[in-house]
Amino acid sequence: MAVTPAGTPYVESSDNVADYPGVSLALANHIDGLDGGKVLQVVSVTKVDTFITSSGSYVDITGLTATITPSSTSSKILVLTKVSVNTAAANIVSIQILRGATAVGGGTAVGIRGSATSSFYGAASGTGSLDGNYLDSPASTSAQTYKIQCMTSGPTTRINTTYNDSNSTLVTRTSSTITLMEISA
């Protein structure tokens, strides 16, 4: 009987070993049982139109909502976000991820400080990207809807456009996305 470098017997009689030639039966069975961590489905929404807010509390960014239906209660949902923002003056812009009506993936709110998935501080008028990711465990096989909200401390925040959205070759528009991935347990 052949022996693997690890010293375990190499057995040709297992179907699993046939799938993984050159490894032991124990290792082949272990490899075959590694089903967790696979991406089972992906849902992605890209927002290309603009959104403007001056709200000092969280409001929905229209068009940045996605729904996924997990295939198992043990599945996790990886939420990835990218929000292109522009501020008119020195101010703070924050985003948060919601599953249904529940905020998920934010920091710990302490005192009067709130929670956010990501924040951007523009020392002056400026453009940036608010990126976030969160591995959620909804423990459900019902449809799960995730959305992005934002708030601003200043007069105006623009999504997917510069502050001066003039019709010029030097002025650009961007996009924002929310992507959901079901990950097997």
Steps between C-alpha positions, in 0.01 A plus 500: 500500500632848409546759772454875458772743616298549817530127570133414452400214271401584145189297412368474143166347591312815601298712258635806680858389445425464130396865501824601673778271374814488708339573837400271784145377552470711818618812320279430197197464726597821679542693174169365370324623815621860465180650367489809721606842385381464141323782321154364420349806330574865430258792466636841402338837436681796345365852535606735220259788554559775755368552850520817710435537872548755775350278771672486838340161567517181293290491182474229234719548193247426228607220271748338743281213616551130426311184600635148540330178614738273694479131416570395861452647847871439564611710202666833554454806279808705410393859431743714298435869437661788313339844511656788305446825692575868453475766769435867444708621795671363806264235629464136599311249288411160647332189361339203666381160380151385591344154484133579487460773761800387710839669470779243468875528461552826684722601786399530863293809576632661819349800675337718236737364233321292240593188309615481137632241259733761351558876530669765288622836619551766236724774639373710211294428193612154392419164354552158656375145516326347798570127492365242736468127551318292754447125544140464616328193649126542433422136605210489255399366159265793443589779261741747664507862380811709560528871434738789551416819686706816535506817707705818486611763749527769236270683264503258207639158410479368147519135399650405159577857396734787574370804682519710185317264265554724198482363147876489440751240382688554827200414717427132557227287645568180689303197619419339834436132570361253751593134454362206699667158507351194663781306670443139604569405862 
